[in-house]
Amino acid sequence: MNFGVLHICDYAAAYKGGFMNALEFLRKDVEKDGIRQVYLLPHRALSTNAKSWIEDMRRDGAVVYVQTDSFVKNIFLLRKIIKENKIKKIFRHFNDFPMDVITKIVCPKIPVVRFFQCTYNASGLSHKLRTLLYKKDVLVGVSPSVTEKAELSFPDREIETLEHALYFDRLETVDEFERKDKISCLTMGYNVKVKGIDLTFEAFRHIREEHDVHLYVVVASHRDEFEEEIRKTFGEKPEWITVLPPTENIGTYYHNTDIILSPSRTEGALPFAVFEAMYCGCLAVASDIPQQLTDKVSTVRYFKSEDVDDYVRVLSKAVEDVKKPETDAEREKARKEITSNYSMQVWADNFRKYL
């Protein structure tokens, strides 16, 4: 290899997800050009299920380091990584303030490209310190709405946009799934207020008066808290709600869903679960918050955020359209738009300008 680039990622989720799969696609895409990609992950990755996919990556030839639990030891670790891998550029993903400081200490002259993976909220002393730490960095938002928010926080900086990609291959694995014999709706998240799931509960009270629908909710964490919210809302868990665990083979859920719901009151960035589900053939109903609006996929059905009546109107129409033959053209159009705008290759080609 001629030189290396280092991705410092504050990421330790149970699954690689779209984020790490995108970086791995990029790694293989640029290897032929003599560029080595190196990863540095947070210390907590050693105590989560992330250990499994880290080992898979290493077996596949990836160079993956994990931080220690010591600030001083991480200084020496970063020096070692820089030297051994001839690192010429650093990419920062997610916020990791101690590592930001260490990066400036160890390699103040190495260019840094910093990706805002979610909405950046400027506040207090921490923002002032980050303003200093980010002074010479290239700043990039992963969606137009994220970039717009970052521009408000850093008004004197030019901030670029490089939208995330979807890893279509991971959507093709479908496990066995016991689906109810009803119109299937799927939504994500345990926080009923942030994700607008309370709005979905209220909308379903009305929808179910005329339509036989079932609601699946994928809850990655805080399941007990979420089920308590269900009990508070309905007294007991209705038979038309099923809570699902997270899965690496998320295509299993999408391929058994008729309509993906994203009624969020706020999102950190463009919610790609909606596009993944649409790629798999789902219709999509979403709130019209800025983070969810896009001109690249024209078939998302929007309702006025927090307006339950409008939510019911839009969702009822989607339920009625699920089995109509003419709706197949809508599904096919969505798949083509998503493929042409959000493929890994499109993203990797656009990423190259930062290497």
N, C-alpha and C positions, 0 to 999 in steps of 0.2 A: 504494500500500500504506500502511496506517496505521502499522504498526510491523513490526519483524523479530525473529526468534529465531535464535540461532546454535547449530549443532550442531558441536562440536569432536570429531572422530572420529579416533582413532589407528588408521586402517584403510586399507590399501593393497594389498588382495588383487587377484589377477589378474582377478576377476570381481566384479560388484556383489553378487551373492549375495542371500540373503534380507534381510540387514541394510540395505544401501543401497536395495534395492527397496522396503522398508518405509518408509524415510524419504522416498523419492520419491513413494510413494502418499500419505503424509501431506502432503507439500508441495502436491500438487494438490488434496487434500481440503480444506485450510484456506485456500487462496488466495482463495476466494470470500468469506471472512470478513475479508479485508484483512490477513492475516498472511503476511509473507514469510519463507520458510525460507532460511537461508544456511548453507553448509558450509565448514568449515576442516579440511583433510586434512594428514597428515604430509608432511614434505619427501621422504621416500623414495618417495612416490607418483610422483615425477617420473622415477624410474629403474626402475619396474616396469610391467607391462602395465595397471596401473590408469589410466595416461594415456589409454587408449582409451575406457574408460567415463566418465572425467571429461569428455572432449571431447563424448561423446554427451550427457551431462547438460547441459552448457553449451548445446549446440545446441537442446536441448529447453526451454531457458529457465531452468535452474537457475543459481543464483549460487554458484560454487565457487571457493574460494581454497585455495592450497597454502602451507604454511609454508616459510620460508627455512631455511637451515642455520645461522642465527645467532640466539642467544638475544636479543641486543639488537635485531636487525632484526625479530624476531617481536613484540617489544613494540610497535614502531611499526606493524607490520602489523595487530595486533589493535586498536589504537586507531583505525586507519583503518576497519576493518570495522565496529566499533561505531558510529562516527560516520556513515559513509555509508549504513548500513542501518537506522539507528534501532533498534538492538538493545535489547530490553527483558528478554530472558531468555536464559540460556545452558544448553545441554544437553551434558553430557559423556558420551562413549562410549569405553570402554576406557581403560587407564591411560596417561597422558602427563604424567609428573611435572614436567618443565620448563614445559609449557604450563599446568599447574595453578598454578605459581608466578606465571607471567606474568599469568594471569587475575586473581589476587588483587592484583597490582600495578596493572594497567590499570583494572580495573572492580570494585573491592571491594564496591560497593553493588548491582551487578546480581545478581538471584537466579540461583542455579545449581541445576539438577536433575542429579544424577549417577546414571547407570545402571551397575550392576554387570553386565557382560555375561558374566562367568564367575566361578568360585569365587574369592573374595577370601581370601587367606591372610595373616593378620597376623604380622609378624615384624620385630623389631629397630627401628632408628632410622627406617627408611623408613615404617613403620606409624605411629610417633609423629608424624612430620612430616605424614603424610596426615590423621591425626586432627585436627590443627590446621587444615590446609587445607580439610577437609571440614566444619568446625564448623558453618557456617550453611547448608550445602547440604541440599537434599532428597535423600534416598538411596532408590534404587529397585532391586530385584533383578529379573532377567528370567525367573526361574523360582522356584518355592517353595524348592528346594534351595539356590539361590544366595542367596536372602534369608535362609534359616536360617543359612548360614555367615557371612554379613555381620553378622547379629545377634550372633553369638559374638565377632566382631572389634570391634563397636561396641555393647557391651551397654547403654549409656545412650541409644541413639538408637532412634527408631521408623523402621523400614525397610519400605517398601511393596513390592508386587509388581505388575509389569506384564509378563505373559508375551509372548514374541515372537509374531510372526505368520508365516504361510506365504504366499509369493507364488505362488498356484496357476497363474497365467498362464504362468510360465516353465517349468512342468512339461509343458506341452502340445506343445512343439516336440520332435519326435523325428527324429533323423538316422538315416541308414543304420547298421545294426549287424549284424555277423556273429555270430550267437548259436549256441552249441553245442546240439545236439539232446539236451539232458539237462535235469534239474531245475536251475534256475539260482539260485544264492545269491550275494548281493552284500554286501560289507562295506567299511568305509572306514578309511583311515589307514595310515601307514607304521610307527608305533611299535607293535611287536608286543606289548609288555608293557602299555602304557597302554590300548591299544584291545582287548586280549585276543585278538589274532589268533593268538597261540600256542595259545590254547585251541581256536580254530576249527580249526587244523591238526590238533590231537590228536583233536578230535571227528570230523573228516572221515576219519581213519584207520579209525574204527569205522563211521561212517555208510556209507562206500563199500563195506563188506562186503555190504550188502544193497540199497543204492540207487545208481542211476546219477546222480550229482550233479556239478555243476561250480561251482567257486568263482571269482568275480570280485572283485578287490580294487582299489578306486580309490585311487591313491597320488598325492597332490598335490605332494609334494616328497620328497627323499631316496630316490628310486627305487632307486638303486644299493645303498644300505644295506638297503632292504627285500628286494631280490632276493638279497643276500648272506645274510640271515636265512633265506630259503627254502632256499638251498643248505646252510646249516649244519644245518637241520632234516631235510632229505630227501636230502642228498647231491647231488641235481640237481633242477631244477625239474620237478615232476610235470606231466603233460599235462592234469590236471584243475584247474590253477590258471592264470588269466589276469590279468595286471596291467594295469589300465586307467589312462590319463592323466585329469587333471581336465578337465571340460568345462563350458561355460556352459549347454549344453542338457542338464542332468542328467536330464531326463525320458527321454532316450534310454536311459540305463542302467536307470532304474526300470521303464519299460514293457517291458523285456526281462528282467526279474527275477521270479522266483517268490517268493523269500523274502529279506527284508532281515535281516541279522545285525548285532547291536550287543552284543558280549560284553564291553564295556569294563570295566576294573577301576575306572576313575574317569572322570568327565566334568566339564567346566567348567560346563555347564548342560544343560537338557533337549536331547537330541540330535534336532534337527528333521529330520535326514535320514531317521530312522525313519518319522516322520509323513508326510514327502513321498512316500516309497516306498509307504506304505500308501494314501495318497490315489490313487496310480497303480495300485493293485490288488494290491500285494504282501502276503503274510503277513509277520509280524514276530516274530523271536525275539531276546530281549534279556536281559542279566543284570539281576538285581534290585537293583542299586545304587540309593541314594536319588535320584540325579540322573535316573534313567530311569523311576522309578515315577510314575504319574499316574492320577488318577481321571477324567480327561476323555476318555480313549480306552480303552475297555474290552477291546479285542481283542488287545492285545500279549501274546504268549506268553513268560512269564518263566521263567528257570531260576536256580538258586542260584549267585550269583557265584563264579567260580573252581572250581565243581564240574563237572568234565568229564562225569562219568556222568549228572548231571542235564541238562547241556547236550545230550548225545547223546539222552536220552529225549525232551526237548521238541522238538529239531530233527527227530528221526525221525518224530514224530507230525505235525509240520508238513509234512514231505516227503510223507508218506502222504496228507495232506489236500489237497494242492495241486490235484489234478484231480477231487476229489469235488464234485459239483454243489451239495451243501448248504453248501459253503464259500463260495459266492458271497454268501450272506446275511451272512457274517462280513465279507467285503470291503466290502459295501455299508454295513453298520453303521459300520465304521471310517471310511469316506469321509464319511458324514453327521456323525459326531462331530467329525472333524477340521475339516470345513467350518464347523460351527456354533461351534466354540471357537477356531479359529486363523485365521480369515480376516483379510485386511488391513483390511476395514471395521470389524470388531469391535475390532481393535487400535487403529485410528485414533480410533474413538469413545472408547475408554478413555484414549487418550493426551491427548485434548483438555483434561482436567482439569488438566494440567500447563502448558498454554499461558498 
